[in-house]
């Protein structure tokens, strides 16, 4: 009986496997690389010792801050300059990091 319960729990958890990982954040823009007229790639200047910056990973499918550091994040409707404040949700998919 215990084996049946264990297998049921095991298969239940496998149905919750994450296809994306995300975190809510606020930070400053460190670098901007324009892709086209509307979208760009940005790097963050994450400094969590500043009160205006934060990082809150998702409880079930957390995105680690180490994954984001020094990586480009795809941004639609880009209107950012270096030093601007930026916030929202960063989502990691098979295609990379995206601002949602």
Biopython code that builds the backbone (N, CA, C, O; Angstrom):
import numpy as np
from Bio.PDB.StructureBuilder import StructureBuilder

atoms = [
    (1, "UNK", "N", (0.809, -1.182, 0.000)),
    (1, "UNK", "CA", (0.000, 0.000, 0.000)),
    (1, "UNK", "C", (0.866, 1.264, 0.000)),
    (1, "UNK", "O", (0.567, 2.225, -0.709)),
    (2, "UNK", "N", (1.948, 1.258, 0.805)),
    (2, "UNK", "CA", (2.847, 2.411, 0.855)),
    (2, "UNK", "C", (3.493, 2.658, -0.507)),
    (2, "UNK", "O", (3.701, 3.805, -0.902)),
    (3, "UNK", "N", (3.804, 1.588, -1.214)),
    (3, "UNK", "CA", (4.412, 1.727, -2.534)),
    (3, "UNK", "C", (3.452, 2.403, -3.507)),
    (3, "UNK", "O", (3.877, 3.217, -4.327)),
    (4, "UNK", "N", (2.175, 2.080, -3.428)),
    (4, "UNK", "CA", (1.167, 2.685, -4.298)),
    (4, "UNK", "C", (1.047, 4.185, -4.004)),
    (4, "UNK", "O", (0.980, 5.000, -4.924)),
    (5, "UNK", "N", (1.020, 4.537, -2.732)),
    (5, "UNK", "CA", (0.932, 5.946, -2.349)),
    (5, "UNK", "C", (2.177, 6.695, -2.819)),
    (5, "UNK", "O", (2.074, 7.797, -3.358)),
    (6, "UNK", "N", (3.345, 6.104, -2.616)),
    (6, "UNK", "CA", (4.596, 6.729, -3.050)),
    (6, "UNK", "C", (4.594, 6.961, -4.557)),
    (6, "UNK", "O", (4.965, 8.043, -5.013)),
    (7, "UNK", "N", (4.185, 5.975, -5.329)),
    (7, "UNK", "CA", (4.154, 6.107, -6.790)),
    (7, "UNK", "C", (3.147, 7.177, -7.217)),
    (7, "UNK", "O", (3.404, 7.929, -8.157)),
    (8, "UNK", "N", (2.019, 7.248, -6.542)),
    (8, "UNK", "CA", (1.014, 8.268, -6.857)),
    (8, "UNK", "C", (1.576, 9.662, -6.613)),
    (8, "UNK", "O", (1.406, 10.562, -7.435)),
    (9, "UNK", "N", (2.245, 9.835, -5.481)),
    (9, "UNK", "CA", (2.846, 11.136, -5.171)),
    (9, "UNK", "C", (3.946, 11.465, -6.167)),
    (9, "UNK", "O", (4.040, 12.603, -6.625)),
    (10, "UNK", "N", (4.766, 10.503, -6.505)),
    (10, "UNK", "CA", (5.852, 10.704, -7.454)),
    (10, "UNK", "C", (5.318, 11.147, -8.809)),
    (10, "UNK", "O", (5.839, 12.104, -9.382)),
    (11, "UNK", "N", (4.313, 10.495, -9.330)),
    (11, "UNK", "CA", (3.739, 10.864, -10.624)),
    (11, "UNK", "C", (2.998, 12.202, -10.550)),
    (11, "UNK", "O", (2.951, 12.933, -11.539)),
    (12, "UNK", "N", (2.428, 12.525, -9.408)),
    (12, "UNK", "CA", (1.768, 13.821, -9.240)),
    (12, "UNK", "C", (2.778, 14.947, -9.334)),
    (12, "UNK", "O", (2.512, 15.958, -9.983)),
    (13, "UNK", "N", (3.935, 14.794, -8.699)),
    (13, "UNK", "CA", (4.957, 15.828, -8.761)),
    (13, "UNK", "C", (5.521, 15.968, -10.163)),
    (13, "UNK", "O", (5.876, 17.075, -10.569)),
    (14, "UNK", "N", (5.615, 14.889, -10.909)),
    (14, "UNK", "CA", (6.158, 14.990, -12.262)),
    (14, "UNK", "C", (5.234, 15.786, -13.171)),
    (14, "UNK", "O", (5.687, 16.345, -14.170)),
    (15, "UNK", "N", (3.943, 15.847, -12.844)),
    (15, "UNK", "CA", (3.029, 16.648, -13.646)),
    (15, "UNK", "C", (3.211, 18.139, -13.381)),
    (15, "UNK", "O", (2.724, 18.966, -14.152)),
    (16, "UNK", "N", (3.911, 18.495, -12.291)),
    (16, "UNK", "CA", (4.173, 19.882, -11.960)),
    (16, "UNK", "C", (5.553, 20.331, -12.434)),
    (16, "UNK", "O", (6.028, 21.389, -12.020)),
    (17, "UNK", "N", (6.203, 19.553, -13.288)),
    (17, "UNK", "CA", (7.525, 19.922, -13.782)),
    (17, "UNK", "C", (7.450, 21.274, -14.465)),
    (17, "UNK", "O", (6.515, 21.552, -15.216)),
    (18, "UNK", "N", (8.423, 22.098, -14.203)),
    (18, "UNK", "CA", (8.410, 23.465, -14.723)),
    (18, "UNK", "C", (8.895, 23.510, -16.168)),
    (18, "UNK", "O", (9.931, 22.938, -16.508)),
    (19, "UNK", "N", (8.138, 24.192, -17.001)),
    (19, "UNK", "CA", (8.593, 24.449, -18.365)),
    (19, "UNK", "C", (9.189, 25.845, -18.454)),
    (19, "UNK", "O", (9.931, 26.147, -19.389)),
    (20, "UNK", "N", (8.868, 26.697, -17.486)),
    (20, "UNK", "CA", (9.466, 28.023, -17.379)),
    (20, "UNK", "C", (9.815, 28.285, -15.920)),
    (20, "UNK", "O", (9.256, 27.677, -15.008)),
    (21, "UNK", "N", (10.740, 29.194, -15.728)),
    (21, "UNK", "CA", (11.127, 29.626, -14.386)),
    (21, "UNK", "C", (11.008, 31.139, -14.369)),
    (21, "UNK", "O", (11.327, 31.793, -15.362)),
    (22, "UNK", "N", (10.550, 31.714, -13.245)),
    (22, "UNK", "CA", (10.403, 33.158, -13.254)),
    (22, "UNK", "C", (10.630, 33.766, -11.883)),
    (22, "UNK", "O", (10.665, 33.084, -10.859)),
    (23, "UNK", "N", (10.782, 35.096, -11.913)),
    (23, "UNK", "CA", (10.963, 35.876, -10.701)),
    (23, "UNK", "C", (10.449, 37.284, -10.952)),
    (23, "UNK", "O", (10.530, 37.805, -12.065)),
    (24, "UNK", "N", (9.923, 37.885, -9.902)),
    (24, "UNK", "CA", (9.525, 39.280, -9.951)),
    (24, "UNK", "C", (10.728, 40.088, -9.471)),
    (24, "UNK", "O", (11.412, 39.682, -8.532)),
    (25, "UNK", "N", (10.990, 41.229, -10.109)),
    (25, "UNK", "CA", (12.190, 41.979, -9.784)),
    (25, "UNK", "C", (11.990, 43.474, -9.987)),
    (25, "UNK", "O", (11.041, 43.906, -10.641)),
    (26, "UNK", "N", (12.885, 44.238, -9.426)),
    (26, "UNK", "CA", (13.078, 45.639, -9.780)),
    (26, "UNK", "C", (14.583, 45.882, -9.728)),
    (26, "UNK", "O", (15.271, 45.406, -8.825)),
    (27, "UNK", "N", (15.081, 46.631, -10.713)),
    (27, "UNK", "CA", (16.512, 46.825, -10.833)),
    (27, "UNK", "C", (16.793, 48.062, -11.674)),
    (27, "UNK", "O", (15.898, 48.861, -11.949)),
    (28, "UNK", "N", (18.029, 48.203, -12.069)),
    (28, "UNK", "CA", (18.467, 49.252, -12.982)),
    (28, "UNK", "C", (19.007, 48.594, -14.249)),
    (28, "UNK", "O", (19.509, 47.471, -14.218)),
    (29, "UNK", "N", (18.893, 49.317, -15.361)),
    (29, "UNK", "CA", (19.406, 48.826, -16.643)),
    (29, "UNK", "C", (20.906, 49.087, -16.698)),
    (29, "UNK", "O", (21.363, 50.213, -16.496)),
    (30, "UNK", "N", (21.657, 48.038, -16.973)),
    (30, "UNK", "CA", (23.114, 48.125, -17.056)),
    (30, "UNK", "C", (23.575, 48.318, -18.498)),
    (30, "UNK", "O", (24.545, 49.029, -18.762)),
    (31, "UNK", "N", (22.866, 47.674, -19.428)),
    (31, "UNK", "CA", (23.261, 47.711, -20.839)),
    (31, "UNK", "C", (22.025, 47.511, -21.702)),
    (31, "UNK", "O", (21.117, 46.768, -21.331)),
    (32, "UNK", "N", (21.990, 48.180, -22.861)),
    (32, "UNK", "CA", (20.881, 48.042, -23.809)),
    (32, "UNK", "C", (21.463, 47.743, -25.173)),
    (32, "UNK", "O", (22.384, 48.422, -25.626)),
    (33, "UNK", "N", (20.925, 46.725, -25.830)),
    (33, "UNK", "CA", (21.323, 46.390, -27.194)),
    (33, "UNK", "C", (20.051, 46.324, -28.039)),
    (33, "UNK", "O", (19.253, 45.398, -27.891)),
    (34, "UNK", "N", (19.863, 47.298, -28.916)),
    (34, "UNK", "CA", (18.660, 47.388, -29.742)),
    (34, "UNK", "C", (18.644, 46.249, -30.753)),
    (34, "UNK", "O", (19.655, 45.974, -31.399)),
    (35, "UNK", "N", (17.487, 45.579, -30.893)),
    (35, "UNK", "CA", (17.342, 44.503, -31.875)),
    (35, "UNK", "C", (16.667, 45.018, -33.136)),
    (35, "UNK", "O", (17.124, 44.738, -34.244)),
    (36, "UNK", "N", (15.594, 45.763, -32.978)),
    (36, "UNK", "CA", (14.887, 46.369, -34.106)),
    (36, "UNK", "C", (14.216, 47.638, -33.592)),
    (36, "UNK", "O", (14.579, 48.131, -32.525)),
    (37, "UNK", "N", (13.253, 48.173, -34.322)),
    (37, "UNK", "CA", (12.618, 49.428, -33.913)),
    (37, "UNK", "C", (11.868, 49.329, -32.591)),
    (37, "UNK", "O", (11.659, 50.346, -31.930)),
    (38, "UNK", "N", (11.462, 48.132, -32.194)),
    (38, "UNK", "CA", (10.617, 47.978, -31.018)),
    (38, "UNK", "C", (11.246, 47.187, -29.880)),
    (38, "UNK", "O", (10.984, 47.484, -28.714)),
    (39, "UNK", "N", (12.054, 46.207, -30.181)),
    (39, "UNK", "CA", (12.556, 45.315, -29.134)),
    (39, "UNK", "C", (14.060, 45.496, -28.924)),
    (39, "UNK", "O", (14.781, 46.000, -29.785)),
    (40, "UNK", "N", (14.499, 45.061, -27.740)),
    (40, "UNK", "CA", (15.918, 45.141, -27.423)),
    (40, "UNK", "C", (16.285, 44.051, -26.429)),
    (40, "UNK", "O", (15.433, 43.307, -25.944)),
    (41, "UNK", "N", (17.559, 43.981, -26.146)),
    (41, "UNK", "CA", (18.082, 43.109, -25.107)),
    (41, "UNK", "C", (18.681, 44.004, -24.038)),
    (41, "UNK", "O", (19.365, 44.978, -24.354)),
    (42, "UNK", "N", (18.431, 43.685, -22.781)),
    (42, "UNK", "CA", (18.997, 44.461, -21.686)),
    (42, "UNK", "C", (19.727, 43.535, -20.720)),
    (42, "UNK", "O", (19.404, 42.354, -20.587)),
    (43, "UNK", "N", (20.716, 44.111, -20.056)),
    (43, "UNK", "CA", (21.352, 43.460, -18.916)),
    (43, "UNK", "C", (21.003, 44.286, -17.693)),
    (43, "UNK", "O", (20.858, 45.506, -17.768)),
    (44, "UNK", "N", (20.870, 43.608, -16.576)),
    (44, "UNK", "CA", (20.499, 44.277, -15.327)),
    (44, "UNK", "C", (21.719, 44.574, -14.476)),
    (44, "UNK", "O", (22.707, 43.839, -14.499)),
    (45, "UNK", "N", (21.636, 45.655, -13.732)),
    (45, "UNK", "CA", (22.634, 46.013, -12.739)),
    (45, "UNK", "C", (22.033, 45.673, -11.377)),
    (45, "UNK", "O", (21.604, 46.561, -10.640)),
    (46, "UNK", "N", (22.005, 44.379, -11.049)),
    (46, "UNK", "CA", (21.365, 43.904, -9.819)),
    (46, "UNK", "C", (22.248, 44.216, -8.612)),
    (46, "UNK", "O", (23.375, 43.733, -8.511)),
    (47, "UNK", "N", (21.724, 45.018, -7.714)),
    (47, "UNK", "CA", (22.399, 45.356, -6.467)),
    (47, "UNK", "C", (21.338, 45.328, -5.369)),
    (47, "UNK", "O", (20.712, 46.346, -5.078)),
    (48, "UNK", "N", (21.143, 44.177, -4.772)),
    (48, "UNK", "CA", (20.060, 43.988, -3.807)),
    (48, "UNK", "C", (20.292, 44.721, -2.490)),
    (48, "UNK", "O", (19.409, 44.743, -1.633)),
    (49, "UNK", "N", (21.471, 45.322, -2.320)),
    (49, "UNK", "CA", (21.691, 46.118, -1.116)),
    (49, "UNK", "C", (21.008, 47.482, -1.232)),
    (49, "UNK", "O", (20.872, 48.183, -0.229)),
    (50, "UNK", "N", (20.578, 47.871, -2.432)),
    (50, "UNK", "CA", (19.823, 49.103, -2.614)),
    (50, "UNK", "C", (18.348, 48.827, -2.332)),
    (50, "UNK", "O", (17.798, 47.821, -2.779)),
    (51, "UNK", "N", (17.721, 49.726, -1.591)),
    (51, "UNK", "CA", (16.312, 49.551, -1.216)),
    (51, "UNK", "C", (15.384, 49.514, -2.419)),
    (51, "UNK", "O", (14.332, 48.877, -2.363)),
    (52, "UNK", "N", (15.751, 50.181, -3.500)),
    (52, "UNK", "CA", (14.874, 50.248, -4.671)),
    (52, "UNK", "C", (14.933, 48.989, -5.531)),
    (52, "UNK", "O", (14.168, 48.856, -6.487)),
    (53, "UNK", "N", (15.829, 48.072, -5.202)),
    (53, "UNK", "CA", (15.970, 46.860, -6.005)),
    (53, "UNK", "C", (15.499, 45.646, -5.216)),
    (53, "UNK", "O", (15.677, 45.556, -4.002)),
    (54, "UNK", "N", (14.888, 44.712, -5.951)),
    (54, "UNK", "CA", (14.384, 43.504, -5.280)),
    (54, "UNK", "C", (14.402, 42.320, -6.236)),
    (54, "UNK", "O", (14.478, 42.476, -7.455)),
    (55, "UNK", "N", (14.330, 41.134, -5.647)),
    (55, "UNK", "CA", (14.299, 39.872, -6.393)),
    (55, "UNK", "C", (13.425, 38.898, -5.626)),
    (55, "UNK", "O", (13.756, 38.517, -4.504)),
    (56, "UNK", "N", (12.302, 38.489, -6.225)),
    (56, "UNK", "CA", (11.395, 37.535, -5.592)),
    (56, "UNK", "C", (11.130, 36.380, -6.541)),
    (56, "UNK", "O", (10.287, 36.495, -7.430)),
    (57, "UNK", "N", (11.841, 35.258, -6.366)),
    (57, "UNK", "CA", (11.614, 34.104, -7.245)),
    (57, "UNK", "C", (10.254, 33.450, -6.997)),
    (57, "UNK", "O", (9.722, 33.498, -5.888)),
    (58, "UNK", "N", (9.715, 32.854, -8.025)),
    (58, "UNK", "CA", (8.456, 32.121, -7.937)),
    (58, "UNK", "C", (8.623, 30.981, -6.942)),
    (58, "UNK", "O", (9.700, 30.393, -6.845)),
    (59, "UNK", "N", (7.565, 30.668, -6.204)),
    (59, "UNK", "CA", (7.664, 29.620, -5.175)),
    (59, "UNK", "C", (7.827, 28.223, -5.754)),
    (59, "UNK", "O", (8.582, 27.417, -5.210)),
    (60, "UNK", "N", (7.140, 27.926, -6.837)),
    (60, "UNK", "CA", (7.165, 26.566, -7.382)),
    (60, "UNK", "C", (8.240, 26.401, -8.449)),
    (60, "UNK", "O", (8.933, 25.384, -8.481)),
    (61, "UNK", "N", (8.384, 27.389, -9.318)),
    (61, "UNK", "CA", (9.365, 27.328, -10.404)),
    (61, "UNK", "C", (10.276, 28.556, -10.332)),
    (61, "UNK", "O", (10.158, 29.460, -11.159)),
    (62, "UNK", "N", (11.185, 28.595, -9.347)),
    (62, "UNK", "CA", (11.988, 29.797, -9.118)),
    (62, "UNK", "C", (13.102, 29.985, -10.145)),
    (62, "UNK", "O", (13.755, 29.028, -10.562)),
    (63, "UNK", "N", (13.297, 31.219, -10.533)),
    (63, "UNK", "CA", (14.423, 31.594, -11.385)),
    (63, "UNK", "C", (15.517, 32.124, -10.467)),
    (63, "UNK", "O", (15.298, 33.082, -9.725)),
    (64, "UNK", "N", (16.684, 31.509, -10.514)),
    (64, "UNK", "CA", (17.799, 31.927, -9.679)),
    (64, "UNK", "C", (18.404, 33.219, -10.204)),
    (64, "UNK", "O", (18.533, 33.404, -11.414)),
    (65, "UNK", "N", (18.769, 34.095, -9.308)),
    (65, "UNK", "CA", (19.349, 35.370, -9.688)),
    (65, "UNK", "C", (20.678, 35.172, -10.428)),
    (65, "UNK", "O", (21.041, 35.993, -11.270)),
    (66, "UNK", "N", (21.399, 34.100, -10.125)),
    (66, "UNK", "CA", (22.674, 33.827, -10.782)),
    (66, "UNK", "C", (22.495, 33.586, -12.281)),
    (66, "UNK", "O", (23.401, 33.860, -13.069)),
    (67, "UNK", "N", (21.321, 33.070, -12.676)),
    (67, "UNK", "CA", (21.037, 32.818, -14.089)),
    (67, "UNK", "C", (20.922, 34.130, -14.850)),
    (67, "UNK", "O", (21.277, 34.202, -16.026)),
    (68, "UNK", "N", (20.429, 35.160, -14.188)),
    (68, "UNK", "CA", (20.138, 36.432, -14.837)),
    (68, "UNK", "C", (21.363, 37.342, -14.909)),
    (68, "UNK", "O", (21.503, 38.117, -15.855)),
    (69, "UNK", "N", (22.234, 37.255, -13.937)),
    (69, "UNK", "CA", (23.388, 38.143, -13.898)),
    (69, "UNK", "C", (24.241, 37.970, -15.147)),
    (69, "UNK", "O", (24.622, 36.857, -15.510)),
    (70, "UNK", "N", (24.533, 39.093, -15.797)),
    (70, "UNK", "CA", (25.350, 39.156, -17.010)),
    (70, "UNK", "C", (24.742, 38.419, -18.200)),
    (70, "UNK", "O", (25.465, 38.049, -19.126)),
    (71, "UNK", "N", (23.431, 38.200, -18.193)),
    (71, "UNK", "CA", (22.730, 37.612, -19.329)),
    (71, "UNK", "C", (21.799, 38.655, -19.936)),
    (71, "UNK", "O", (21.271, 39.511, -19.226)),
    (72, "UNK", "N", (21.600, 38.581, -21.233)),
    (72, "UNK", "CA", (20.665, 39.485, -21.888)),
    (72, "UNK", "C", (19.234, 39.000, -21.692)),
    (72, "UNK", "O", (18.955, 37.801, -21.707)),
    (73, "UNK", "N", (18.344, 39.956, -21.508)),
    (73, "UNK", "CA", (16.919, 39.685, -21.331)),
    (73, "UNK", "C", (16.190, 40.343, -22.487)),
    (73, "UNK", "O", (16.372, 41.532, -22.744)),
    (74, "UNK", "N", (15.379, 39.588, -23.173)),
    (74, "UNK", "CA", (14.619, 40.105, -24.312)),
    (74, "UNK", "C", (13.461, 40.965, -23.805)),
    (74, "UNK", "O", (12.695, 40.554, -22.934)),
    (75, "UNK", "N", (13.353, 42.183, -24.379)),
    (75, "UNK", "CA", (12.326, 43.126, -23.962)),
    (75, "UNK", "C", (11.565, 43.607, -25.195)),
    (75, "UNK", "O", (12.164, 44.111, -26.145)),
    (76, "UNK", "N", (10.240, 43.448, -25.174)),
    (76, "UNK", "CA", (9.394, 43.987, -26.240)),
    (76, "UNK", "C", (9.082, 45.437, -25.927)),
    (76, "UNK", "O", (9.021, 45.822, -24.760)),
    (77, "UNK", "N", (8.887, 46.228, -26.936)),
    (77, "UNK", "CA", (8.548, 47.648, -26.752)),
    (77, "UNK", "C", (9.600, 48.338, -25.891)),
    (77, "UNK", "O", (9.281, 48.937, -24.864)),
    (78, "UNK", "N", (10.828, 48.250, -26.311)),
    (78, "UNK", "CA", (11.958, 48.758, -25.541)),
    (78, "UNK", "C", (12.034, 50.283, -25.610)),
    (78, "UNK", "O", (12.056, 50.870, -26.692)),
    (79, "UNK", "N", (12.072, 50.899, -24.459)),
    (79, "UNK", "CA", (12.298, 52.338, -24.364)),
    (79, "UNK", "C", (13.197, 52.619, -23.162)),
    (79, "UNK", "O", (12.971, 53.577, -22.421)),
    (80, "UNK", "N", (14.205, 51.791, -22.974)),
    (80, "UNK", "CA", (15.092, 51.898, -21.825)),
    (80, "UNK", "C", (16.440, 52.464, -22.229)),
    (80, "UNK", "O", (16.926, 52.244, -23.338)),
    (81, "UNK", "N", (17.027, 53.194, -21.301)),
    (81, "UNK", "CA", (18.394, 53.680, -21.412)),
    (81, "UNK", "C", (19.175, 53.163, -20.216)),
    (81, "UNK", "O", (18.587, 52.764, -19.211)),
    (82, "UNK", "N", (20.490, 53.169, -20.320)),
    (82, "UNK", "CA", (21.338, 52.746, -19.210)),
    (82, "UNK", "C", (21.028, 53.615, -17.990)),
    (82, "UNK", "O", (20.962, 54.841, -18.087)),
    (83, "UNK", "N", (20.840, 52.968, -16.856)),
    (83, "UNK", "CA", (20.540, 53.662, -15.607)),
    (83, "UNK", "C", (19.061, 53.771, -15.289)),
    (83, "UNK", "O", (18.697, 54.119, -14.165)),
    (84, "UNK", "N", (18.201, 53.480, -16.255)),
    (84, "UNK", "CA", (16.752, 53.521, -16.012)),
    (84, "UNK", "C", (16.332, 52.424, -15.042)),
    (84, "UNK", "O", (16.957, 51.366, -14.969)),
    (85, "UNK", "N", (15.267, 52.696, -14.301)),
    (85, "UNK", "CA", (14.667, 51.657, -13.465)),
    (85, "UNK", "C", (13.852, 50.729, -14.357)),
    (85, "UNK", "O", (13.238, 51.157, -15.335)),
    (86, "UNK", "N", (13.861, 49.460, -14.001)),
    (86, "UNK", "CA", (13.122, 48.452, -14.751)),
    (86, "UNK", "C", (12.560, 47.458, -13.745)),
    (86, "UNK", "O", (13.218, 47.124, -12.759)),
    (87, "UNK", "N", (11.343, 46.985, -13.996)),
    (87, "UNK", "CA", (10.743, 46.010, -13.087)),
    (87, "UNK", "C", (9.739, 45.171, -13.860)),
    (87, "UNK", "O", (9.356, 45.503, -14.981)),
    (88, "UNK", "N", (9.325, 44.087, -13.241)),
    (88, "UNK", "CA", (8.359, 43.183, -13.850)),
    (88, "UNK", "C", (8.679, 41.754, -13.494)),
    (88, "UNK", "O", (9.168, 41.461, -12.403)),
    (89, "UNK", "N", (8.394, 40.864, -14.431)),
    (89, "UNK", "CA", (8.672, 39.443, -14.263)),
    (89, "UNK", "C", (9.657, 39.009, -15.339)),
    (89, "UNK", "O", (9.465, 39.289, -16.522)),
    (90, "UNK", "N", (10.709, 38.327, -14.918)),
    (90, "UNK", "CA", (11.643, 37.709, -15.858)),
    (90, "UNK", "C", (11.258, 36.248, -15.949)),
    (90, "UNK", "O", (11.099, 35.568, -14.936)),
    (91, "UNK", "N", (11.110, 35.773, -17.176)),
    (91, "UNK", "CA", (10.743, 34.382, -17.427)),
    (91, "UNK", "C", (11.869, 33.725, -18.215)),
    (91, "UNK", "O", (12.332, 34.263, -19.221)),
    (92, "UNK", "N", (12.302, 32.565, -17.752)),
    (92, "UNK", "CA", (13.297, 31.788, -18.479)),
    (92, "UNK", "C", (12.580, 30.659, -19.197)),
    (92, "UNK", "O", (11.921, 29.828, -18.572)),
    (93, "UNK", "N", (12.714, 30.638, -20.524)),
    (93, "UNK", "CA", (12.119, 29.585, -21.350)),
    (93, "UNK", "C", (13.249, 28.907, -22.130)),
    (93, "UNK", "O", (14.427, 29.200, -21.927)),
    (94, "UNK", "N", (12.870, 28.014, -23.008)),
    (94, "UNK", "CA", (13.869, 27.379, -23.881)),
    (94, "UNK", "C", (14.534, 28.396, -24.802)),
    (94, "UNK", "O", (15.641, 28.162, -25.288)),
    (95, "UNK", "N", (13.865, 29.526, -25.044)),
    (95, "UNK", "CA", (14.385, 30.553, -25.938)),
    (95, "UNK", "C", (15.260, 31.576, -25.214)),
    (95, "UNK", "O", (15.821, 32.459, -25.863)),
    (96, "UNK", "N", (15.390, 31.484, -23.918)),
    (96, "UNK", "CA", (16.213, 32.426, -23.162)),
    (96, "UNK", "C", (15.395, 33.175, -22.123)),
    (96, "UNK", "O", (14.348, 32.705, -21.677)),
    (97, "UNK", "N", (15.887, 34.344, -21.745)),
    (97, "UNK", "CA", (15.238, 35.159, -20.729)),
    (97, "UNK", "C", (14.385, 36.227, -21.390)),
    (97, "UNK", "O", (14.805, 36.852, -22.363)),
    (98, "UNK", "N", (13.186, 36.436, -20.860)),
    (98, "UNK", "CA", (12.265, 37.436, -21.410)),
    (98, "UNK", "C", (11.648, 38.243, -20.283)),
    (98, "UNK", "O", (11.382, 37.723, -19.199)),
    (99, "UNK", "N", (11.422, 39.535, -20.557)),
    (99, "UNK", "CA", (10.685, 40.372, -19.620)),
    (99, "UNK", "C", (9.206, 40.205, -19.951)),
    (99, "UNK", "O", (8.783, 40.401, -21.090)),
    (100, "UNK", "N", (8.437, 39.842, -18.942)),
    (100, "UNK", "CA", (7.002, 39.616, -19.159)),
    (100, "UNK", "C", (6.212, 40.748, -18.561)),
    (100, "UNK", "O", (4.983, 40.750, -18.635)),
]
sb = StructureBuilder()
sb.init_structure("model")
sb.init_model(0)
sb.init_chain("A")
sb.init_seg("    ")
for serial, (resi, resn, name, xyz) in enumerate(atoms, 1):
    if name == "N":
        sb.init_residue(resn, " ", resi, " ")
    sb.init_atom(name, np.array(xyz, "f"), 0.0, 1.0, " ", f" {name:<3s}", serial, name[0])
structure = sb.get_structure()
